[in-house]
Amino acid sequence: MYLISLLTTHSFHIVDPSPWPFLTSFAALYTVYGLTLYRHSFVSGISVFCFGLIGIIYFLIAWWRDVIREATYEGHHTLIVQQGLSFGRALFIVSEIRLFFAFFWAFFHVSLNPSPFIGGIWPPQGIIPRDPWLIPLLNTTLLLTSGASLTWSHSAIIAKPFSYETSHGLIITIILAIIFTLFQVYEYFNASFTLSDGVYGSTFYRLTGLHGFHVIVGTIFLLVCLYRTIKHQFTTIAHTGYNCAAWYWHFVDVVWLFLFIVIYLWGNSSNIH
């Protein structure tokens, strides 16, 4: 009996059977399927897409609720489990870097070798690019400031549990993130070009729009962390969810710096050959 007890006692968490991975995968399938139908002008496409998207949101909320319950109330997240979750988040960020790399590659491909069909120059003829020293510079300042306030909040949670500085720093970060998103929407509505305006419009909106989507996801992530902070669910040694949110937000900051330099500054220079 002692040998059996010794063999079954470990620091890992054997996850209970869960329906959420299975259901989430099917919801993702329906989302892509519905979007494909919609792009091919099928009437039911948008309905299937919305059904799959709502399913993804609901199943992910239920899935992460179970993970939070395992960590906070059941005590299953030992140090080894926390390391595994952190490693998984790091791999996820690496995959996101590869995604943005593909979009940046497309931008450099069309801008460094502009086609004669767009006048052989970049930006193409007829395109009036955004002034980088107005809203883009303001948004850069907002994101960099949000990164600093999040670092302040993170330092507070490491130094002292249940510190007011932790929640205050998160609140400032979330407010700055919302302001950033509103300015981004304002810029879209007041741009002189659209997504359908050739290769410039498609690369610009796909890169900035993809980043904007990540900002929205990161803001929701930080809101959940703020709620958990208020509920005293984080400690100085057990705040993996907070760490993952902080890593994700700093990744969003770094990507925006590349966007600002490449898309707004360098990419808007006249006559790039």
C-alpha positions as CSV (number, residue, x, y, z in Angstrom):
1,M,0.0,0.0,0.0
2,Y,2.9,2.4,0.8
3,L,4.4,1.7,-2.6
4,I,1.1,2.4,-4.4
5,S,0.7,5.6,-2.4
6,L,4.2,6.6,-3.2
7,L,3.7,6.0,-6.9
8,T,0.4,7.9,-7.1
9,T,1.5,11.0,-5.1
10,H,2.9,13.6,-7.4
11,S,2.9,17.3,-8.1
12,F,0.9,17.1,-11.3
13,H,-2.8,17.7,-11.8
14,I,-4.7,14.9,-13.6
15,V,-7.4,16.9,-15.3
16,D,-10.9,15.6,-14.9
17,P,-12.8,14.7,-18.1
18,S,-14.2,17.8,-19.7
19,P,-16.5,18.3,-22.7
20,W,-15.2,21.8,-23.4
21,P,-12.2,21.0,-25.7
22,F,-14.4,18.8,-27.8
23,L,-17.3,21.3,-28.0
24,T,-15.0,24.3,-28.7
25,S,-13.3,22.5,-31.6
26,F,-16.7,21.9,-33.2
27,A,-17.8,25.5,-32.6
28,A,-14.6,26.6,-34.3
29,L,-15.4,24.3,-37.2
30,Y,-18.9,25.8,-37.6
31,T,-17.4,29.3,-37.4
32,V,-15.0,28.7,-40.3
33,Y,-17.7,26.8,-42.2
34,G,-20.2,29.6,-41.8
35,L,-17.7,32.2,-42.8
36,T,-16.8,30.2,-45.9
37,L,-20.5,29.9,-46.8
38,Y,-21.0,33.7,-46.3
39,R,-18.0,34.6,-48.5
40,H,-19.6,32.4,-51.2
41,S,-22.9,34.3,-50.9
42,F,-24.9,31.5,-49.2
43,V,-27.9,32.9,-47.3
44,S,-27.4,30.6,-44.2
45,G,-23.7,31.4,-44.0
46,I,-23.9,34.3,-41.6
47,S,-26.3,32.3,-39.3
48,V,-23.9,29.4,-39.1
49,F,-21.0,31.8,-38.5
50,C,-22.8,33.5,-35.6
51,F,-23.8,30.1,-34.2
52,G,-20.3,28.9,-34.2
53,L,-18.9,32.2,-32.8
54,I,-21.4,32.3,-29.9
55,G,-20.5,28.6,-29.2
56,I,-16.8,29.4,-29.0
57,I,-17.3,32.3,-26.6
58,Y,-19.6,30.3,-24.3
59,F,-17.5,27.1,-24.3
60,L,-14.3,29.1,-23.6
61,I,-15.9,30.9,-20.7
62,A,-17.0,27.6,-19.2
63,W,-13.6,26.0,-19.9
64,W,-11.7,28.8,-18.3
65,R,-14.2,28.9,-15.4
66,D,-13.3,25.3,-14.6
67,V,-9.5,26.1,-14.8
68,I,-10.0,29.0,-12.4
69,R,-12.0,26.8,-10.1
70,E,-9.2,24.2,-10.1
71,A,-6.6,26.8,-9.2
72,T,-8.5,28.9,-6.7
73,Y,-10.8,26.6,-4.8
74,E,-9.5,23.1,-5.4
75,G,-5.8,23.9,-5.1
76,H,-4.7,21.7,-8.0
77,H,-2.3,24.2,-9.5
78,T,1.0,23.3,-7.9
79,L,4.3,25.0,-8.9
80,I,4.9,22.4,-11.6
81,V,1.4,22.9,-13.0
82,Q,1.9,26.7,-13.0
83,Q,5.1,26.2,-14.9
84,G,3.3,24.1,-17.5
85,L,0.6,26.7,-17.9
86,S,3.2,29.4,-18.3
87,F,5.1,27.4,-20.9
88,G,1.9,26.8,-22.8
89,R,1.2,30.6,-22.8
90,A,4.7,31.2,-24.1
91,L,4.2,28.8,-26.9
92,F,0.9,30.5,-27.7
93,I,2.7,33.9,-27.9
94,V,5.3,32.3,-30.2
95,S,2.5,31.1,-32.5
96,E,1.0,34.7,-32.5
97,I,4.5,36.1,-33.5
98,R,4.5,33.7,-36.4
99,L,1.0,34.9,-37.4
100,F,2.1,38.6,-37.4
101,F,5.3,37.7,-39.2
102,A,3.3,36.3,-42.1
103,F,1.3,39.6,-42.4
104,F,4.5,41.7,-42.1
105,W,6.1,39.5,-44.8
106,A,3.1,40.2,-47.1
107,F,3.5,44.0,-46.5
108,F,7.2,44.0,-47.2
109,H,6.7,41.9,-50.3
110,V,4.3,44.4,-51.9
111,S,6.0,47.6,-50.6
112,L,9.6,46.7,-51.5
113,N,8.6,45.6,-55.0
114,P,5.5,47.6,-55.9
115,S,3.7,46.3,-59.0
116,P,3.4,48.4,-62.1
117,F,-0.4,48.1,-61.7
118,I,-0.2,50.4,-58.7
119,G,2.2,52.8,-60.3
120,G,5.5,51.2,-59.3
121,I,5.6,53.2,-56.1
122,W,4.6,52.8,-52.5
123,P,2.2,54.0,-51.2
124,P,0.3,53.5,-54.5
125,Q,-1.0,56.3,-56.6
126,G,-4.2,57.8,-55.2
127,I,-3.6,56.7,-51.6
128,I,-3.4,59.3,-49.0
129,P,-1.8,57.6,-46.0
130,R,-2.5,58.4,-42.3
131,D,-0.3,61.1,-40.7
132,P,1.9,59.1,-38.2
133,W,2.4,62.0,-35.9
134,L,-1.3,62.4,-35.0
135,I,-3.5,59.4,-33.8
136,P,-0.8,56.8,-34.4
137,L,1.7,58.6,-32.2
138,L,-1.0,59.2,-29.6
139,N,-1.9,55.5,-29.6
140,T,1.8,54.5,-29.3
141,T,2.0,56.7,-26.2
142,L,-1.2,55.2,-24.8
143,L,0.1,51.6,-25.3
144,L,3.5,52.3,-23.9
145,T,2.0,54.0,-20.9
146,S,-0.4,51.0,-20.4
147,G,2.6,48.7,-20.4
148,A,4.3,50.8,-17.7
149,S,1.1,50.8,-15.5
150,L,0.8,47.0,-15.9
151,T,4.4,46.5,-14.9
152,W,3.7,48.7,-11.8
153,S,0.6,46.5,-11.0
154,H,2.6,43.3,-11.6
155,S,5.4,44.5,-9.3
156,A,2.8,45.2,-6.6
157,I,1.3,41.7,-6.7
158,I,4.7,40.2,-6.4
159,A,5.7,42.4,-3.4
160,K,2.5,42.3,-1.4
161,P,-0.7,40.2,-1.8
162,F,-4.1,42.0,-2.0
163,S,-2.4,45.4,-2.7
164,Y,-4.5,48.3,-3.9
165,E,-1.7,49.2,-6.3
166,T,-2.3,45.9,-8.1
167,S,-5.9,46.8,-8.9
168,H,-5.2,50.5,-9.5
169,G,-2.5,49.7,-12.0
170,L,-4.9,47.3,-13.8
171,I,-7.6,49.9,-13.9
172,I,-5.3,52.4,-15.5
173,T,-4.1,49.8,-18.0
174,I,-7.7,48.9,-19.0
175,I,-8.7,52.6,-19.4
176,L,-5.8,53.3,-21.6
177,A,-6.6,50.2,-23.7
178,I,-10.2,51.3,-24.2
179,I,-9.0,54.7,-25.2
180,F,-6.6,53.2,-27.7
181,T,-9.4,51.1,-29.2
182,L,-11.7,54.1,-29.5
183,F,-9.0,56.1,-31.3
184,Q,-8.3,53.2,-33.6
185,V,-12.0,53.0,-34.5
186,Y,-12.1,56.8,-35.1
187,E,-9.1,56.5,-37.4
188,Y,-10.8,53.8,-39.4
189,F,-13.9,55.9,-39.9
190,N,-11.9,58.9,-41.0
191,A,-9.4,57.2,-43.2
192,S,-9.3,58.2,-46.9
193,F,-9.0,54.5,-48.0
194,T,-10.8,51.3,-47.2
195,L,-10.1,47.6,-47.0
196,S,-11.1,47.2,-50.7
197,D,-8.7,49.9,-51.9
198,G,-6.1,47.6,-53.4
199,V,-3.2,46.0,-51.8
200,Y,-2.4,49.0,-49.6
201,G,-5.8,49.0,-48.0
202,S,-5.8,45.2,-47.5
203,T,-2.4,45.1,-45.9
204,F,-3.0,48.1,-43.7
205,Y,-6.3,47.0,-42.3
206,R,-5.4,43.4,-41.9
207,L,-2.3,44.3,-39.9
208,T,-3.8,47.0,-37.8
209,G,-7.2,45.2,-37.5
210,L,-5.5,42.0,-36.4
211,H,-3.6,44.0,-33.8
212,G,-6.8,45.7,-32.7
213,F,-8.5,42.4,-32.2
214,H,-5.6,41.3,-30.0
215,V,-6.0,44.6,-28.0
216,I,-9.7,43.8,-27.4
217,V,-8.8,40.2,-26.3
218,G,-6.1,41.5,-24.1
219,T,-8.5,44.1,-22.5
220,I,-11.0,41.3,-21.7
221,F,-8.1,39.3,-20.3
222,L,-7.1,42.2,-18.0
223,L,-10.7,42.7,-17.0
224,V,-10.9,39.1,-15.8
225,C,-7.7,39.6,-13.9
226,L,-9.1,42.8,-12.3
227,Y,-12.1,40.9,-11.1
228,R,-10.0,38.1,-9.7
229,T,-7.8,40.6,-8.0
230,I,-10.7,42.3,-6.3
231,K,-11.9,38.8,-5.2
232,H,-8.5,38.1,-3.7
233,Q,-7.8,35.1,-5.9
234,F,-4.2,35.9,-6.6
235,T,-1.2,35.6,-4.2
236,T,2.4,36.5,-4.4
237,I,3.4,33.0,-5.6
238,A,0.2,31.9,-7.3
239,H,-0.9,34.3,-10.0
240,T,-0.3,32.4,-13.2
241,G,-3.4,33.9,-14.9
242,Y,-2.1,37.4,-14.1
243,N,1.3,36.5,-15.5
244,C,-0.2,35.2,-18.7
245,A,-2.3,38.4,-19.2
246,A,0.8,40.5,-18.6
247,W,2.9,38.6,-21.1
248,Y,0.1,38.9,-23.6
249,W,-0.3,42.6,-23.1
250,H,3.4,43.3,-23.4
251,F,3.4,41.2,-26.7
252,V,0.6,43.5,-28.0
253,D,2.8,46.5,-27.0
254,V,5.8,45.2,-28.9
255,V,3.8,44.4,-32.0
256,W,2.3,47.9,-32.1
257,L,5.8,49.4,-32.0
258,F,6.7,47.4,-35.1
259,L,3.4,48.5,-36.7
260,F,4.0,52.1,-36.0
261,I,7.5,52.0,-37.3
262,V,6.9,49.8,-40.4
263,I,3.3,50.8,-41.4
264,Y,2.9,54.4,-40.3
265,L,6.5,55.7,-40.6
266,W,8.5,53.7,-43.1
267,G,5.5,52.4,-45.1
268,N,4.1,55.9,-45.6
269,S,7.3,57.3,-47.0
270,S,6.8,58.5,-50.6
271,N,8.2,56.6,-53.6
272,I,9.6,53.4,-51.9
273,H,11.1,51.3,-54.6
